[in-house]
Amino acid sequence: MEMEQSVNVLGGALEHCSDDPLTGFFRDGHCNTCAEDQGSHTVCALMTAEFLAYSKYVGNDLSTPRPEFGFDGLKPGDQWCLCAGRFLQAHDEGCAPLVRLQATHIRALSIVPIEVLQKHASE
């Protein structure tokens, strides 16, 4: 797997998203991506109770611990590299979380328009 260049949606260096919980397709704390990342885990999002409930409702339970996978479950306030398509779906449903643009990979723009990301920017 060859990691794509670490560039954010603003054209700068991709900033760190989270080590606690450890996030990213590569589990390196950054929303880096590669051709094998089918879900495009590129949006650094700040979890909310509303988004976590929505994600569980649509079939991706991010809040329940899964110790067999070394996953403690997410809680409101955690930052997580979210799939770009799930973020856009949540936006369309009115429950998208805030995002950190400097920590969101430029590849997210192939799925989510920059205007949508900017609307939910936390910075």
Residue pairs with C-beta under 8 A, 6 or more apart in sequence:
1 26
1 34
1 35
1 36
2 34
2 35
3 26
3 32
3 33
3 34
4 32
4 33
4 34
4 105
4 107
6 13
6 14
6 30
6 32
6 105
7 13
7 14
7 105
7 106
8 14
8 15
8 101
8 102
8 103
8 104
8 105
8 106
9 101
9 104
9 105
9 106
9 108
9 109
9 114
9 117
10 101
10 102
11 106
12 102
14 30
14 31
14 32
14 102
14 103
14 105
14 106
15 30
15 44
15 100
15 102
15 103
16 29
16 30
16 103
17 23
17 24
17 29
17 30
17 31
17 44
17 79
17 80
17 81
17 100
17 103
18 29
18 44
18 78
18 79
18 80
18 81
19 29
21 71
21 72
21 74
21 78
21 80
22 29
23 29
23 31
23 41
23 44
23 79
23 80
23 81
24 30
24 31
24 32
24 41
24 81
25 31
25 32
25 33
25 34
25 37
25 39
25 41
25 81
26 32
26 34
30 81
30 103
30 105
31 41
31 42
31 43
31 44
31 81
31 103
31 104
31 105
31 108
32 105
33 40
33 41
33 42
33 105
33 107
39 83
39 85
39 86
40 83
40 84
40 85
40 107
40 108
40 110
40 111
41 81
41 82
41 83
41 84
42 81
42 83
42 84
42 104
42 105
42 107
42 108
43 81
43 82
43 83
43 84
43 87
43 99
43 104
43 105
43 108
43 112
43 117
44 79
44 80
44 81
44 82
44 99
44 100
44 103
44 104
45 51
45 79
45 80
45 81
45 82
45 87
45 96
45 97
45 98
45 99
45 100
46 77
46 78
46 79
46 97
46 98
46 99
46 100
46 122
47 62
47 74
47 75
47 76
47 77
47 78
47 79
47 80
47 97
48 76
48 95
48 97
48 98
49 76
50 95
51 90
51 95
51 96
51 97
52 62
52 63
52 74
52 75
52 76
54 90
54 93
54 95
55 61
55 62
55 63
55 86
55 90
56 62
56 63
56 64
58 86
58 89
60 86
62 73
62 74
62 80
63 73
63 74
63 75
64 73
65 71
65 72
65 73
66 73
74 80
79 100
79 103
82 97
84 107
84 108
84 110
84 111
84 112
85 111
87 96
87 97
87 99
87 108
87 112
88 111
88 112
88 116
90 96
90 97
91 112
91 116
91 119
91 120
96 116
96 120
97 120
98 120
98 121
98 122
99 117
99 120
99 121
99 122
100 121
100 122
100 123
101 117
101 118
101 121
101 123
102 123
104 117
108 117
109 117
